[in-house]
Amino acid sequence: MNKNLLRQAQQLQLKMAKIQEELDTVSVEASSGGGVVKVIMSGKLKLESIKIDPQVVNKNDIAMLEDLILAAVREGISSAQELANKKMSEITGGLNIPGTN
């Protein structure tokens, strides 16, 4: 491996580490049921909060509330993954590098 290629690989590694740090500090919000259930996820897929509109809480229909929570969490995960992939593709130029997504 020549020195220039090694230097480029090291720079890419530093950029990727910076992106990983950034993903710890950014978050995305997702919702379901027209906004009655909202979640906030970190860029690293950590569930940070869940907010539920009290009007949707019905002890006779817990299954609906569970579905709304599940839908919001899934949307949050999808949005956070999309954000991470976008940030990584900015430094990799769209190359699919194993372990970066």
LUMVORO-444624 format. One record per residue (C-alpha): residue number from 1; residue in three letters; x, y, z. Coordinates in pm, 1 decimal, padded with zeros to 6 digits. Layout:
N
<node><num>NUM</num><residu>ALA</residu><c1>X</c1><c2>Y</c2><c3>Z</c3></node>
...
This chain:
101
<node><num>1</num><residu>MET</residu><c1>00000.0</c1><c2>00000.0</c2><c3>00000.0</c3></node>
<node><num>2</num><residu>ASN</residu><c1>00149.6</c1><c2>00332.7</c2><c3>-00093.3</c3></node>
<node><num>3</num><residu>LYS</residu><c1>00172.2</c1><c2>00621.1</c2><c3>00152.6</c3></node>
<node><num>4</num><residu>ASN</residu><c1>-00093.7</c1><c2>00828.8</c2><c3>-00024.6</c3></node>
<node><num>5</num><residu>LEU</residu><c1>-00350.5</c1><c2>00548.8</c2><c3>-00012.5</c3></node>
<node><num>6</num><residu>LEU</residu><c1>-00270.5</c1><c2>00484.6</c2><c3>00354.2</c3></node>
<node><num>7</num><residu>ARG</residu><c1>-00311.0</c1><c2>00855.2</c2><c3>00433.2</c3></node>
<node><num>8</num><residu>GLN</residu><c1>-00648.2</c1><c2>00860.0</c2><c3>00252.9</c3></node>
<node><num>9</num><residu>ALA</residu><c1>-00762.9</c1><c2>00555.5</c2><c3>00449.7</c3></node>
<node><num>10</num><residu>GLN</residu><c1>-00660.6</c1><c2>00722.1</c2><c3>00776.5</c3></node>
<node><num>11</num><residu>GLN</residu><c1>-00845.8</c1><c2>01041.8</c2><c3>00681.6</c3></node>
<node><num>12</num><residu>LEU</residu><c1>-01156.7</c1><c2>00838.6</c2><c3>00595.0</c3></node>
<node><num>13</num><residu>GLN</residu><c1>-01132.7</c1><c2>00660.3</c2><c3>00929.3</c3></node>
<node><num>14</num><residu>LEU</residu><c1>-01111.6</c1><c2>00994.3</c2><c3>01114.0</c3></node>
<node><num>15</num><residu>LYS</residu><c1>-01410.3</c1><c2>01129.6</c2><c3>00922.3</c3></node>
<node><num>16</num><residu>MET</residu><c1>-01611.1</c1><c2>00817.4</c2><c3>01001.0</c3></node>
<node><num>17</num><residu>ALA</residu><c1>-01526.6</c1><c2>00849.2</c2><c3>01370.9</c3></node>
<node><num>18</num><residu>LYS</residu><c1>-01642.6</c1><c2>01212.1</c2><c3>01361.6</c3></node>
<node><num>19</num><residu>ILE</residu><c1>-01971.8</c1><c2>01108.0</c2><c3>01201.3</c3></node>
<node><num>20</num><residu>GLN</residu><c1>-02022.5</c1><c2>00844.3</c2><c3>01472.6</c3></node>
<node><num>21</num><residu>GLU</residu><c1>-01972.3</c1><c2>01115.1</c2><c3>01737.5</c3></node>
<node><num>22</num><residu>GLU</residu><c1>-02220.0</c1><c2>01341.8</c2><c3>01557.8</c3></node>
<node><num>23</num><residu>LEU</residu><c1>-02479.2</c1><c2>01063.8</c2><c3>01550.5</c3></node>
<node><num>24</num><residu>ASP</residu><c1>-02462.4</c1><c2>01055.2</c2><c3>01931.0</c3></node>
<node><num>25</num><residu>THR</residu><c1>-02565.7</c1><c2>01420.6</c2><c3>01946.0</c3></node>
<node><num>26</num><residu>VAL</residu><c1>-02839.6</c1><c2>01437.4</c2><c3>01680.8</c3></node>
<node><num>27</num><residu>SER</residu><c1>-03190.8</c1><c2>01304.4</c2><c3>01709.6</c3></node>
<node><num>28</num><residu>VAL</residu><c1>-03498.5</c1><c2>01251.1</c2><c3>01495.6</c3></node>
<node><num>29</num><residu>GLU</residu><c1>-03864.5</c1><c2>01272.7</c2><c3>01588.2</c3></node>
<node><num>30</num><residu>ALA</residu><c1>-04125.4</c1><c2>01034.9</c2><c3>01452.5</c3></node>
<node><num>31</num><residu>SER</residu><c1>-04494.9</c1><c2>00999.3</c2><c3>01519.7</c3></node>
<node><num>32</num><residu>SER</residu><c1>-04799.3</c1><c2>00786.5</c2><c3>01449.5</c3></node>
<node><num>33</num><residu>GLY</residu><c1>-05174.2</c1><c2>00826.1</c2><c3>01467.2</c3></node>
<node><num>34</num><residu>GLY</residu><c1>-05160.2</c1><c2>01180.7</c2><c3>01339.4</c3></node>
<node><num>35</num><residu>GLY</residu><c1>-04914.3</c1><c2>01279.8</c2><c3>01610.8</c3></node>
<node><num>36</num><residu>VAL</residu><c1>-05083.0</c1><c2>01123.1</c2><c3>01913.8</c3></node>
<node><num>37</num><residu>VAL</residu><c1>-04771.8</c1><c2>00912.6</c2><c3>01978.4</c3></node>
<node><num>38</num><residu>LYS</residu><c1>-04430.5</c1><c2>01073.6</c2><c3>01931.2</c3></node>
<node><num>39</num><residu>VAL</residu><c1>-04084.9</c1><c2>00927.9</c2><c3>01980.2</c3></node>
<node><num>40</num><residu>ILE</residu><c1>-03739.6</c1><c2>01077.1</c2><c3>01971.9</c3></node>
<node><num>41</num><residu>MET</residu><c1>-03450.3</c1><c2>00856.5</c2><c3>01860.4</c3></node>
<node><num>42</num><residu>SER</residu><c1>-03080.5</c1><c2>00936.8</c2><c3>01863.7</c3></node>
<node><num>43</num><residu>GLY</residu><c1>-02879.5</c1><c2>00905.2</c2><c3>01544.8</c3></node>
<node><num>44</num><residu>LYS</residu><c1>-02744.1</c1><c2>00583.5</c2><c3>01695.3</c3></node>
<node><num>45</num><residu>LEU</residu><c1>-03093.7</c1><c2>00430.6</c2><c3>01729.4</c3></node>
<node><num>46</num><residu>LYS</residu><c1>-03126.8</c1><c2>00492.7</c2><c3>02102.6</c3></node>
<node><num>47</num><residu>LEU</residu><c1>-03487.9</c1><c2>00556.0</c2><c3>02204.0</c3></node>
<node><num>48</num><residu>GLU</residu><c1>-03472.2</c1><c2>00882.2</c2><c3>02396.9</c3></node>
<node><num>49</num><residu>SER</residu><c1>-03837.0</c1><c2>00958.6</c2><c3>02471.2</c3></node>
<node><num>50</num><residu>ILE</residu><c1>-04198.2</c1><c2>00863.1</c2><c3>02407.3</c3></node>
<node><num>51</num><residu>LYS</residu><c1>-04484.8</c1><c2>01110.5</c2><c3>02435.6</c3></node>
<node><num>52</num><residu>ILE</residu><c1>-04847.4</c1><c2>00990.8</c2><c3>02431.2</c3></node>
<node><num>53</num><residu>ASP</residu><c1>-05147.6</c1><c2>01219.5</c2><c3>02399.2</c3></node>
<node><num>54</num><residu>PRO</residu><c1>-05373.9</c1><c2>01132.8</c2><c3>02694.3</c3></node>
<node><num>55</num><residu>GLN</residu><c1>-05676.9</c1><c2>01134.9</c2><c3>02463.3</c3></node>
<node><num>56</num><residu>VAL</residu><c1>-05552.4</c1><c2>00818.4</c2><c3>02292.0</c3></node>
<node><num>57</num><residu>VAL</residu><c1>-05524.4</c1><c2>00622.9</c2><c3>02617.7</c3></node>
<node><num>58</num><residu>ASN</residu><c1>-05824.1</c1><c2>00390.9</c2><c3>02643.9</c3></node>
<node><num>59</num><residu>LYS</residu><c1>-05802.9</c1><c2>00103.2</c2><c3>02889.0</c3></node>
<node><num>60</num><residu>ASN</residu><c1>-06048.9</c1><c2>-00088.4</c2><c3>02670.5</c3></node>
<node><num>61</num><residu>ASP</residu><c1>-05825.9</c1><c2>-00063.9</c2><c3>02363.0</c3></node>
<node><num>62</num><residu>ILE</residu><c1>-05469.0</c1><c2>-00117.3</c2><c3>02478.6</c3></node>
<node><num>63</num><residu>ALA</residu><c1>-05390.9</c1><c2>-00301.2</c2><c3>02153.4</c3></node>
<node><num>64</num><residu>MET</residu><c1>-05443.3</c1><c2>00018.6</c2><c3>01951.1</c3></node>
<node><num>65</num><residu>LEU</residu><c1>-05207.2</c1><c2>00213.3</c2><c3>02177.7</c3></node>
<node><num>66</num><residu>GLU</residu><c1>-04946.6</c1><c2>-00063.0</c2><c3>02150.5</c3></node>
<node><num>67</num><residu>ASP</residu><c1>-04976.6</c1><c2>-00051.7</c2><c3>01769.9</c3></node>
<node><num>68</num><residu>LEU</residu><c1>-04935.4</c1><c2>00327.5</c2><c3>01768.4</c3></node>
<node><num>69</num><residu>ILE</residu><c1>-04624.4</c1><c2>00306.0</c2><c3>01987.1</c3></node>
<node><num>70</num><residu>LEU</residu><c1>-04477.0</c1><c2>00031.0</c2><c3>01772.3</c3></node>
<node><num>71</num><residu>ALA</residu><c1>-04544.2</c1><c2>00227.7</c2><c3>01452.7</c3></node>
<node><num>72</num><residu>ALA</residu><c1>-04383.2</c1><c2>00542.2</c2><c3>01593.1</c3></node>
<node><num>73</num><residu>VAL</residu><c1>-04075.2</c1><c2>00353.9</c2><c3>01715.1</c3></node>
<node><num>74</num><residu>ARG</residu><c1>-04034.9</c1><c2>00179.1</c2><c3>01378.8</c3></node>
<node><num>75</num><residu>GLU</residu><c1>-04061.3</c1><c2>00513.5</c2><c3>01198.5</c3></node>
<node><num>76</num><residu>GLY</residu><c1>-03805.2</c1><c2>00660.1</c2><c3>01439.0</c3></node>
<node><num>77</num><residu>ILE</residu><c1>-03561.3</c1><c2>00377.1</c2><c3>01374.3</c3></node>
<node><num>78</num><residu>SER</residu><c1>-03607.9</c1><c2>00413.1</c2><c3>00999.9</c3></node>
<node><num>79</num><residu>SER</residu><c1>-03552.0</c1><c2>00790.1</c2><c3>01015.3</c3></node>
<node><num>80</num><residu>ALA</residu><c1>-03241.5</c1><c2>00752.8</c2><c3>01233.0</c3></node>
<node><num>81</num><residu>GLN</residu><c1>-03097.2</c1><c2>00488.4</c2><c3>00999.7</c3></node>
<node><num>82</num><residu>GLU</residu><c1>-03166.6</c1><c2>00711.5</c2><c3>00701.1</c3></node>
<node><num>83</num><residu>LEU</residu><c1>-02987.6</c1><c2>01000.2</c2><c3>00874.1</c3></node>
<node><num>84</num><residu>ALA</residu><c1>-02686.2</c1><c2>00781.2</c2><c3>00957.2</c3></node>
<node><num>85</num><residu>ASN</residu><c1>-02668.3</c1><c2>00645.7</c2><c3>00602.2</c3></node>
<node><num>86</num><residu>LYS</residu><c1>-02687.8</c1><c2>00997.3</c2><c3>00458.4</c3></node>
<node><num>87</num><residu>LYS</residu><c1>-02405.3</c1><c2>01121.7</c2><c3>00681.3</c3></node>
<node><num>88</num><residu>MET</residu><c1>-02188.5</c1><c2>00820.8</c2><c3>00598.8</c3></node>
<node><num>89</num><residu>SER</residu><c1>-02250.4</c1><c2>00852.6</c2><c3>00224.9</c3></node>
<node><num>90</num><residu>GLU</residu><c1>-02129.2</c1><c2>01214.3</c2><c3>00245.5</c3></node>
<node><num>91</num><residu>ILE</residu><c1>-01781.9</c1><c2>01090.5</c2><c3>00331.8</c3></node>
<node><num>92</num><residu>THR</residu><c1>-01777.1</c1><c2>00762.2</c2><c3>00140.9</c3></node>
<node><num>93</num><residu>GLY</residu><c1>-01912.8</c1><c2>00910.6</c2><c3>-00180.1</c3></node>
<node><num>94</num><residu>GLY</residu><c1>-02194.7</c1><c2>00658.2</c2><c3>-00185.1</c3></node>
<node><num>95</num><residu>LEU</residu><c1>-01965.4</c1><c2>00354.9</c2><c3>-00164.3</c3></node>
<node><num>96</num><residu>ASN</residu><c1>-02111.9</c1><c2>00065.5</c2><c3>00028.9</c3></node>
<node><num>97</num><residu>ILE</residu><c1>-01845.5</c1><c2>00002.5</c2><c3>00291.9</c3></node>
<node><num>98</num><residu>PRO</residu><c1>-01921.5</c1><c2>-00290.6</c2><c3>00523.7</c3></node>
<node><num>99</num><residu>GLY</residu><c1>-01987.7</c1><c2>-00184.9</c2><c3>00882.2</c3></node>
<node><num>100</num><residu>THR</residu><c1>-02079.7</c1><c2>00176.9</c2><c3>00802.9</c3></node>
<node><num>101</num><residu>ASN</residu><c1>-02455.7</c1><c2>00133.4</c2><c3>00798.9</c3></node>
